[in-house]
């Protein structure tokens, strides 16, 4: 985590609670999850005076979120009769990745759609 990400963590609403019963301890961390938390790593460490190396477990968050935009680019920019036009649909980041499809005047267009 770089310094900027660390600053952002401090600004966020984070709630941390520790509970002790008998000899065991539990620590809860509550965060308000947002898009930037997708693939964020969180690590819990356990140590005391008897441990040389802390025990730990790491979890990676998977945050599902919708794309914010879908835009169409047209190439070439100036069209004339007989010119082949390419329409390119770009979706902003999302998880899972958005599925793109084409419609013309409300009718679904069939064709090959592949990954780049």
PyMOL commands that set and color helices and strands:
alter all, ss='L'
color gray80, all
select helices_A, chain A and resi 3-11+35-37
alter helices_A, ss='H'
color red, helices_A
select strands_A, chain A and resi 14-21+24-31+41-46+55-60+70-75+86-91+103-104+107-108
alter strands_A, ss='S'
color yellow, strands_A
deselect
rebuild
show_as cartoon
